[in-house]
Amino acid sequence: MSETAQTGITAWQPLDRKGMAARVAEDIPEGWYVNLGIGMPTMIADYVPDDREVVIHSENGIVGMGPAPTPEQDDPWLINAGKQRVTLRKGGSYVHQADSFAIIRGGHLDLCVLGAFEVAQNGDIANWSTGDSDMAPAVGGAMDLSAGAKRIWVIMQHNTRDGRPRLVERCGYPLTAPGVVKRIYTDLAVLDVTPEGFVVREMVPGLTLAELQERTAARLIG
């Protein structure tokens, strides 16, 4: 991490989880139908402006999901696919889970935002298992979303807690889907997946491309 010679204070600051979610929400266009994966992606719903019509889908059967509830709005019967309590935006509805997956498999979602353990430079995504015995026994709905949504974005920390890069030349974990990721939002940067590899579109203020490259296990294109 870059430090100033005089103070030893970092010259840049990574985004926190809320900042990352808000950054993704900023890029979602008016009128898109969007699924938000379990975990950090669900926070994005809290930052979509009220005056922007973005229809958020949850695979357990919500079309038009809203942000997390205030104490006054809390309804224990209204939850998303991650079992978090949510709200319903004006015009939203509940649907049967079979209909919800028909939306996914029918190609009606403009975007799905997923978390990930790793993303490869060709757009492969690994987000369901690290091979540990305590992980989920199957890939689940992320497989359908990766195959059915028109585009996949990923939101994740740029590195693991022990500093290992999550952006790699080739995924070492079991794949969720091959070659589907189009854009990645991390706590350090926004990157697009292109035929040439990872293209850096934006970095946190003060971070250099060389410093970002040090934290990435695949070549970056500035």
Secondary structure, 3 states (H helix, E strand, C coil): CCECCCCCCECCCCCCHHHHHHHHHHHCCCCCEEEECCCHHHHHHHHCCCCCCCEEEECCCEEEECCCCCCCCCCCCCECCCCCECCEEEEEEECCHHHHHHHHHCCCCCEEEECCCEEECCCCEECCCCCCCCCCCCCCHHHHHHHHCCCEEEECCCECCCCCECEECCCCCCCCECCCEEEEECCCEEEEEECCEEEEEEECCCCCHHHHHHCCECCEEC
